[in-house]
Amino acid sequence: MESKKEFFLECYKLGIIKFGRFTLKSGIESPFYVDLRPLASDPKILKNLANYLLEMLPLDNFDLICGVPYAALPMATAMSLESYIPLIIKRKEAKSYGTKKLIEGIYQKGQNCLLVEDVITSGKSLVETIAEVEQEDLKVSDIVVVLDREQGGKQLLESKGYRVHTLFNISEVCGILQETGELSDEEVARIQDFLQGNHIQFAEEIRPSYEQKLQNAQHSVSKKLLETALMKKSNLIASADVTTTQELLAFAEKVGPHIIALKTHIDIISDFDYEKTITPLKEIAAKHQFLLMEDRKFADIGNTQELQFTSGVFRITDWADFVTSQVIGGFESLDCFNNVGVVAIVGMSSKGALTTASYREEALKVAQSHPNVIGGVSQNKLPEELLLFTPGVNLADSGDGKGQQYNTPEHVFKTLHTDFIIVGRGIYKSEDAEAAAITYKTEGWNAYINSLEKKAIQS
Ligand code: S5P
C-alpha cells in the first residue's frame, strides 16, 4: 500500500473535505465540511481504507463488526470482507413491525463488537449508538474512526472507557494540504482557531466572473480568450496530443466549435510541414473562432528561447496566439515573447513534480511582474489578475499510470477558481471526440457558473 499521506491525497480528490464557509446544524459557521460518503464509490480506495483501519486494531479482540449508519456501513462491510470478522447491521430506527429488532445479523450475547464510524465530532451520536448496541447485550470496547474533527469526541468516549482509533485527524490533514499548497498558511491558521473553539471571521471569497476579468484584462490575448469564452459559453481548451497532420486537422475540425483554444505540442507531429500543417490549422481556427496555444514549455535562457520561438521548422511566432513557458530562466527570458501571450508554468499536475510551494511562490513573482504573461498553468489558486489554466482534468480517470493526476471540472472551478480547463485524452482518445468535447464544455461551463455562487450551506 502507498503511504498514508498519499492515500489521504487520493481520498481527498474524491471531494471528501471542502474548505470555505459552511453553516453547521448548530448554526455555527465552520471553515471546512467533511463528507466521507464518496469513498464508498471508489472500490480500490474503499478496500485500501478497510485495510488501513484494520491495521490499527488488535483484531483478536473482536467477534463482530458494526458500522454506524449510514456512511460507515460500506466501510464496515469492506473491513469484514478483508478480515473475515462477521458483520452485523444496526438500524437507524427499530422496525415498527415483525421482530422490532434494532440489530440485524447473526450474533450471540456477550460478543465483543468493533464499532466503525466515518467522522467523529462531539462524539454524542456515537455514545447513543454504543448504548443501543450494549442494550442488545453486546460488548463494545473499541471504536475505529476514519476522520477525527478534533472537537472533543475522542476525549468524551475515552473518558467513558472506550478505546478510539482514528486514521486521520483534521490537523494532520490540514498539514498535508498545506504542504501540497492546497491550503494557504492563513487558511490553516483559521482552521486551528476554529478547532480551539473560537468564533471565526470569514472574508467573503467569491471568484471573479469572466466579465469582471475582461474589464481588468490588460493583454489583447487575455481579452480575446475571455471574449471567446463568453461568446461560446465554453472554458474548454482541447489538447491535441496527436502525432500526424491529418489527425490534428481532423481533430481541430471536430472540436473547433466547442473550444476556446486548441493546445498543440507541435514537435510531436511526425509529418510536420508548415504549409500542410499550419496553414490549414490556422484556417480552421479562424473558421471556428478558437485560439492556438502552443504548449512548448520553453525553459532556457532568453537568447535560446527566442531562437526556439522564431526559427526552426516550427516558426511558432508566426502562428501561435499564446505559448506556455517555464519561468525558470528568470524574468528576462520571457521578453522574447512580445507578440504573443505567455502562460507561465507555475505548478505541474504530475505526481512528484518539483513545483513545490516555495518554487511556485518565486515563479509567481516573475509571472505577475512580466507584461507578456497572461496567466499560469497550476494546480493551485493564482492571484486574480492572472488567468488560471488547469490541465489534469478528466471525468472518467483519476490517473494515467504515467504520473498524471486528474481532477474533475467541478473540483477545479470550485476550489481553485480555475478559468480554463485543458483536456487531452478525455477528448481525443474518446470514440466520438466531438461528443466528448461537448460534454467537457457543458460540464466546465456549469462548474464555472456554480463556482460564482456562494459556498454551499451544510445542513
Ligand atoms: O502540469 C501540466 C501542464 C500541462 S500544459 N500538466 C499537463 O498535463 N499539461 C499538458 O496538458 C500535457 O502536456 C498534456 O498535453 C495535457 C494533458 O493531457 P491529458 O491527456 O492528461 O488530459
Residues whose N, C-alpha, C, O or C-beta is under 5 A from the ligand:
A	BS01	S5P	S239 D241 D295 G347 M348 S349 S350 V377 P391 G392 V393 Q404 I422 V423 G424 R425 G426
